[in-house]
Amino acid sequence: MEGASDASLLVPAFSALVESRVFQGQEFHCDVLTAPNHREEFHRRNGFYPSDKPAQTVRELVECYLRDHDRTWNQLGHIIQICDLDGAFVSDDCVREDSSAEGTRYSTTDIVTKNRDALIADRTVNRNGVDALLNVDGFRKKMGRTELMVPYRLFYVSRNLEHAFRGRLDNLDERQKQSGAIRLADRFVRDPALFSKTLESLRRIHGDPATWADSWRYAMQDFHSLERGSNLAFVEPYLEGDLR
């Protein structure tokens, strides 16, 4: 996951919803999909430089998680990566530059930023990264004479977690993100059915896709990567063996 608020909300919520699995979160502390354009920042936050191949960066982050938690590859059931869409799939013509802009502002039809060229470069790397990761079905690891294959799949929330789950359109600071995530996680832990209903609602309003693959096709069309929604409703069936 990209940050602390993602982990604070989704790990306990999924743990309560899918009792047959143990969920743990590994925070990337940045956007893995655009990491090649921010190598020094990524190194400062994670202790190693990102690869130009996003799957290799994800593998290294899994290795960091295993070392930090004194675990091994054969203790992993699945690897699920959750990314923000950030409007990455709308036309670059929708990106406008405003020298007075603070941060990046999103609407349902455009993106406003202080540095248009830098954002377009990030968007290109983001799209290429998604294309690469959608073709990764798992990570293989040699364990003595045995080769393990841990299944992997990439999921998304719309512009970001707060936009998807709280309908927030403004830019929140880390304290606001974390406090909101903790409050919502508490509701979902007490009422897992509410979490399930919320995921289904986010799936329906984002094209009502029948499959995980359909959800990504929808997200890549028109202005949909700027709109509220998520395909996290497909996490539980995926864990239960539904690979659609």
MIKOLKE-607901 format. One record per residue (C-alpha): residue number from 1; x, y, z; residue in one letter; chain. Coordinates in steps of 0.5 Angstrom, whole numbers, plus 500, padded with zeros to 3 digits. Example, Ala and Ser with C-alpha at 12.3 -4.5 7.8 and 13.67 -1.06 7.14 Angstrom:
2
+-----+-----+-----+-----+------+-----+
! seq !  xx !  yy !  zz ! type ! mol !
+-----+-----+-----+-----+------+-----+
!   1 ! 525 ! 491 ! 516 !    a !   A !
!   2 ! 527 ! 498 ! 514 !    s !   A !
+-----+-----+-----+-----+------+-----+
This chain:
244
+-----+-----+-----+-----+------+-----+
! seq !  xx !  yy !  zz ! type ! mol !
+-----+-----+-----+-----+------+-----+
!   1 ! 500 ! 500 ! 500 !    m !   A !
!   2 ! 502 ! 507 ! 499 !    e !   A !
!   3 ! 502 ! 510 ! 506 !    g !   A !
!   4 ! 500 ! 509 ! 513 !    a !   A !
!   5 ! 492 ! 511 ! 512 !    s !   A !
!   6 ! 491 ! 506 ! 507 !    d !   A !
!   7 ! 494 ! 501 ! 512 !    a !   A !
!   8 ! 490 ! 503 ! 518 !    s !   A !
!   9 ! 484 ! 503 ! 514 !    l !   A !
!  10 ! 484 ! 497 ! 510 !    l !   A !
!  11 ! 488 ! 492 ! 514 !    v !   A !
!  12 ! 484 ! 491 ! 520 !    p !   A !
!  13 ! 477 ! 492 ! 515 !    a !   A !
!  14 ! 480 ! 486 ! 511 !    f !   A !
!  15 ! 482 ! 482 ! 517 !    s !   A !
!  16 ! 475 ! 483 ! 520 !    a !   A !
!  17 ! 471 ! 481 ! 513 !    l !   A !
!  18 ! 476 ! 475 ! 511 !    v !   A !
!  19 ! 477 ! 471 ! 517 !    e !   A !
!  20 ! 480 ! 465 ! 514 !    s !   A !
!  21 ! 486 ! 470 ! 512 !    r !   A !
!  22 ! 491 ! 474 ! 516 !    v !   A !
!  23 ! 493 ! 481 ! 513 !    f !   A !
!  24 ! 499 ! 485 ! 514 !    q !   A !
!  25 ! 501 ! 491 ! 511 !    g !   A !
!  26 ! 507 ! 494 ! 508 !    q !   A !
!  27 ! 507 ! 501 ! 507 !    e !   A !
!  28 ! 511 ! 504 ! 501 !    f !   A !
!  29 ! 511 ! 511 ! 503 !    h !   A !
!  30 ! 511 ! 513 ! 496 !    c !   A !
!  31 ! 508 ! 511 ! 489 !    d !   A !
!  32 ! 511 ! 505 ! 487 !    v !   A !
!  33 ! 509 ! 506 ! 480 !    l !   A !
!  34 ! 512 ! 513 ! 479 !    t !   A !
!  35 ! 518 ! 511 ! 483 !    a !   A !
!  36 ! 523 ! 511 ! 477 !    p !   A !
!  37 ! 522 ! 519 ! 477 !    n !   A !
!  38 ! 524 ! 520 ! 484 !    h !   A !
!  39 ! 529 ! 515 ! 486 !    r !   A !
!  40 ! 533 ! 519 ! 491 !    e !   A !
!  41 ! 526 ! 520 ! 495 !    e !   A !
!  42 ! 524 ! 513 ! 494 !    f !   A !
!  43 ! 531 ! 511 ! 497 !    h !   A !
!  44 ! 531 ! 516 ! 503 !    r !   A !
!  45 ! 524 ! 513 ! 505 !    r !   A !
!  46 ! 525 ! 505 ! 503 !    n !   A !
!  47 ! 533 ! 504 ! 504 !    g !   A !
!  48 ! 534 ! 502 ! 497 !    f !   A !
!  49 ! 533 ! 505 ! 490 !    y !   A !
!  50 ! 527 ! 503 ! 485 !    p !   A !
!  51 ! 528 ! 499 ! 479 !    s !   A !
!  52 ! 526 ! 501 ! 472 !    d !   A !
!  53 ! 521 ! 495 ! 472 !    k !   A !
!  54 ! 516 ! 496 ! 478 !    p !   A !
!  55 ! 515 ! 488 ! 479 !    a !   A !
!  56 ! 522 ! 488 ! 481 !    q !   A !
!  57 ! 521 ! 494 ! 486 !    t !   A !
!  58 ! 515 ! 490 ! 489 !    v !   A !
!  59 ! 519 ! 484 ! 490 !    r !   A !
!  60 ! 524 ! 488 ! 494 !    e !   A !
!  61 ! 519 ! 491 ! 498 !    l !   A !
!  62 ! 516 ! 484 ! 500 !    v !   A !
!  63 ! 523 ! 482 ! 502 !    e !   A !
!  64 ! 524 ! 488 ! 506 !    c !   A !
!  65 ! 517 ! 486 ! 509 !    y !   A !
!  66 ! 519 ! 479 ! 511 !    l !   A !
!  67 ! 526 ! 481 ! 514 !    r !   A !
!  68 ! 522 ! 487 ! 518 !    d !   A !
!  69 ! 517 ! 481 ! 521 !    h !   A !
!  70 ! 522 ! 475 ! 521 !    d !   A !
!  71 ! 518 ! 472 ! 516 !    r !   A !
!  72 ! 520 ! 467 ! 510 !    t !   A !
!  73 ! 517 ! 467 ! 503 !    w !   A !
!  74 ! 513 ! 460 ! 504 !    n !   A !
!  75 ! 509 ! 464 ! 510 !    q !   A !
!  76 ! 506 ! 468 ! 504 !    l !   A !
!  77 ! 499 ! 466 ! 502 !    g !   A !
!  78 ! 498 ! 472 ! 497 !    h !   A !
!  79 ! 501 ! 479 ! 495 !    i !   A !
!  80 ! 496 ! 484 ! 494 !    i !   A !
!  81 ! 498 ! 491 ! 492 !    q !   A !
!  82 ! 493 ! 497 ! 492 !    i !   A !
!  83 ! 495 ! 503 ! 488 !    c !   A !
!  84 ! 491 ! 510 ! 487 !    d !   A !
!  85 ! 489 ! 512 ! 480 !    l !   A !
!  86 ! 491 ! 519 ! 480 !    d !   A !
!  87 ! 487 ! 520 ! 474 !    g !   A !
!  88 ! 493 ! 517 ! 470 !    a !   A !
!  89 ! 489 ! 515 ! 464 !    f !   A !
!  90 ! 486 ! 521 ! 462 !    v !   A !
!  91 ! 489 ! 525 ! 456 !    s !   A !
!  92 ! 495 ! 529 ! 458 !    d !   A !
!  93 ! 491 ! 535 ! 455 !    d !   A !
!  94 ! 487 ! 535 ! 461 !    c !   A !
!  95 ! 493 ! 537 ! 465 !    v !   A !
!  96 ! 493 ! 544 ! 466 !    r !   A !
!  97 ! 499 ! 548 ! 469 !    e !   A !
!  98 ! 498 ! 554 ! 474 !    d !   A !
!  99 ! 504 ! 557 ! 477 !    s !   A !
! 100 ! 500 ! 559 ! 484 !    s !   A !
! 101 ! 497 ! 552 ! 485 !    a !   A !
! 102 ! 499 ! 548 ! 492 !    e !   A !
! 103 ! 500 ! 541 ! 490 !    g !   A !
! 104 ! 496 ! 538 ! 485 !    t !   A !
! 105 ! 488 ! 539 ! 484 !    r !   A !
! 106 ! 484 ! 534 ! 481 !    y !   A !
! 107 ! 476 ! 535 ! 478 !    s !   A !
! 108 ! 472 ! 530 ! 474 !    t !   A !
! 109 ! 475 ! 533 ! 468 !    t !   A !
! 110 ! 482 ! 536 ! 469 !    d !   A !
! 111 ! 488 ! 536 ! 473 !    i !   A !
! 112 ! 491 ! 542 ! 475 !    v !   A !
! 113 ! 499 ! 542 ! 477 !    t !   A !
! 114 ! 505 ! 547 ! 478 !    k !   A !
! 115 ! 509 ! 543 ! 474 !    n !   A !
! 116 ! 506 ! 540 ! 468 !    r !   A !
! 117 ! 512 ! 537 ! 465 !    d !   A !
! 118 ! 514 ! 533 ! 471 !    a !   A !
! 119 ! 506 ! 531 ! 472 !    l !   A !
! 120 ! 506 ! 528 ! 465 !    i !   A !
! 121 ! 512 ! 525 ! 466 !    a !   A !
! 122 ! 510 ! 521 ! 472 !    d !   A !
! 123 ! 503 ! 520 ! 469 !    r !   A !
! 124 ! 507 ! 516 ! 463 !    t !   A !
! 125 ! 511 ! 512 ! 468 !    v !   A !
! 126 ! 505 ! 510 ! 472 !    n !   A !
! 127 ! 501 ! 508 ! 466 !    r !   A !
! 128 ! 507 ! 504 ! 464 !    n !   A !
! 129 ! 508 ! 501 ! 471 !    g !   A !
! 130 ! 500 ! 499 ! 471 !    v !   A !
! 131 ! 501 ! 495 ! 464 !    d !   A !
! 132 ! 507 ! 491 ! 467 !    a !   A !
! 133 ! 504 ! 489 ! 473 !    l !   A !
! 134 ! 497 ! 487 ! 470 !    l !   A !
! 135 ! 501 ! 482 ! 467 !    n !   A !
! 136 ! 504 ! 479 ! 473 !    v !   A !
! 137 ! 501 ! 473 ! 476 !    d !   A !
! 138 ! 506 ! 472 ! 482 !    g !   A !
! 139 ! 513 ! 472 ! 485 !    f !   A !
! 140 ! 517 ! 466 ! 484 !    r !   A !
! 141 ! 522 ! 464 ! 490 !    k !   A !
! 142 ! 527 ! 459 ! 490 !    k !   A !
! 143 ! 527 ! 455 ! 497 !    m !   A !
! 144 ! 532 ! 450 ! 497 !    g !   A !
! 145 ! 530 ! 445 ! 492 !    r !   A !
! 146 ! 523 ! 448 ! 491 !    t !   A !
! 147 ! 521 ! 454 ! 487 !    e !   A !
! 148 ! 515 ! 457 ! 491 !    l !   A !
! 149 ! 510 ! 462 ! 487 !    m !   A !
! 150 ! 506 ! 467 ! 491 !    v !   A !
! 151 ! 500 ! 469 ! 487 !    p !   A !
! 152 ! 500 ! 477 ! 486 !    y !   A !
! 153 ! 495 ! 482 ! 484 !    r !   A !
! 154 ! 494 ! 489 ! 483 !    l !   A !
! 155 ! 488 ! 493 ! 485 !    f !   A !
! 156 ! 486 ! 500 ! 485 !    y !   A !
! 157 ! 482 ! 506 ! 489 !    v !   A !
! 158 ! 480 ! 512 ! 485 !    s !   A !
! 159 ! 484 ! 518 ! 486 !    r !   A !
! 160 ! 486 ! 516 ! 493 !    n !   A !
! 161 ! 484 ! 513 ! 499 !    l !   A !
! 162 ! 480 ! 519 ! 502 !    e !   A !
! 163 ! 476 ! 520 ! 495 !    h !   A !
! 164 ! 474 ! 513 ! 494 !    a !   A !
! 165 ! 472 ! 511 ! 501 !    f !   A !
! 166 ! 470 ! 518 ! 504 !    r !   A !
! 167 ! 468 ! 522 ! 498 !    g !   A !
! 168 ! 473 ! 527 ! 499 !    r !   A !
! 169 ! 476 ! 532 ! 494 !    l !   A !
! 170 ! 480 ! 536 ! 497 !    d !   A !
! 171 ! 488 ! 535 ! 499 !    n !   A !
! 172 ! 488 ! 533 ! 506 !    l !   A !
! 173 ! 495 ! 533 ! 511 !    d !   A !
! 174 ! 497 ! 526 ! 514 !    e !   A !
! 175 ! 494 ! 527 ! 520 !    r !   A !
! 176 ! 487 ! 528 ! 517 !    q !   A !
! 177 ! 488 ! 522 ! 513 !    k !   A !
! 178 ! 490 ! 518 ! 519 !    q !   A !
! 179 ! 485 ! 520 ! 523 !    s !   A !
! 180 ! 479 ! 519 ! 518 !    g !   A !
! 181 ! 482 ! 512 ! 516 !    a !   A !
! 182 ! 482 ! 510 ! 524 !    i !   A !
! 183 ! 475 ! 512 ! 525 !    r !   A !
! 184 ! 473 ! 509 ! 518 !    l !   A !
! 185 ! 477 ! 502 ! 520 !    a !   A !
! 186 ! 473 ! 502 ! 527 !    d !   A !
! 187 ! 466 ! 502 ! 524 !    r !   A !
! 188 ! 468 ! 497 ! 519 !    f !   A !
! 189 ! 471 ! 492 ! 524 !    v !   A !
! 190 ! 465 ! 493 ! 528 !    r !   A !
! 191 ! 461 ! 492 ! 522 !    d !   A !
! 192 ! 464 ! 487 ! 516 !    p !   A !
! 193 ! 458 ! 487 ! 512 !    a !   A !
! 194 ! 458 ! 495 ! 512 !    l !   A !
! 195 ! 465 ! 494 ! 509 !    f !   A !
! 196 ! 463 ! 489 ! 504 !    s !   A !
! 197 ! 457 ! 493 ! 502 !    k !   A !
! 198 ! 462 ! 499 ! 501 !    t !   A !
! 199 ! 466 ! 495 ! 497 !    l !   A !
! 200 ! 460 ! 493 ! 492 !    e !   A !
! 201 ! 458 ! 500 ! 492 !    s !   A !
! 202 ! 465 ! 503 ! 490 !    l !   A !
! 203 ! 465 ! 497 ! 484 !    r !   A !
! 204 ! 458 ! 499 ! 482 !    r !   A !
! 205 ! 459 ! 506 ! 481 !    i !   A !
! 206 ! 466 ! 505 ! 477 !    h !   A !
! 207 ! 463 ! 502 ! 471 !    g !   A !
! 208 ! 459 ! 496 ! 475 !    d !   A !
! 209 ! 465 ! 491 ! 472 !    p !   A !
! 210 ! 463 ! 484 ! 472 !    a !   A !
! 211 ! 471 ! 482 ! 473 !    t !   A !
! 212 ! 477 ! 484 ! 476 !    w !   A !
! 213 ! 480 ! 485 ! 468 !    a !   A !
! 214 ! 474 ! 489 ! 466 !    d !   A !
! 215 ! 475 ! 494 ! 472 !    s !   A !
! 216 ! 482 ! 495 ! 469 !    w !   A !
! 217 ! 479 ! 496 ! 462 !    r !   A !
! 218 ! 474 ! 501 ! 465 !    y !   A !
! 219 ! 479 ! 505 ! 469 !    a !   A !
! 220 ! 483 ! 506 ! 463 !    m !   A !
! 221 ! 477 ! 509 ! 459 !    q !   A !
! 222 ! 475 ! 517 ! 458 !    d !   A !
! 223 ! 475 ! 520 ! 465 !    f !   A !
! 224 ! 474 ! 514 ! 469 !    h !   A !
! 225 ! 481 ! 515 ! 473 !    s !   A !
! 226 ! 479 ! 521 ! 476 !    l !   A !
! 227 ! 472 ! 519 ! 478 !    e !   A !
! 228 ! 470 ! 516 ! 485 !    r !   A !
! 229 ! 471 ! 508 ! 485 !    g !   A !
! 230 ! 475 ! 502 ! 487 !    s !   A !
! 231 ! 476 ! 495 ! 485 !    n !   A !
! 232 ! 477 ! 492 ! 492 !    l !   A !
! 233 ! 471 ! 488 ! 492 !    a !   A !
! 234 ! 475 ! 483 ! 488 !    f !   A !
! 235 ! 480 ! 482 ! 493 !    v !   A !
! 236 ! 475 ! 477 ! 497 !    e !   A !
! 237 ! 473 ! 473 ! 491 !    p !   A !
! 238 ! 481 ! 473 ! 489 !    y !   A !
! 239 ! 483 ! 470 ! 495 !    l !   A !
! 240 ! 478 ! 465 ! 495 !    e !   A !
! 241 ! 480 ! 462 ! 488 !    g !   A !
! 242 ! 476 ! 466 ! 483 !    d !   A !
! 243 ! 481 ! 469 ! 478 !    l !   A !
! 244 ! 476 ! 472 ! 474 !    r !   A !
+-----+-----+-----+-----+------+-----+
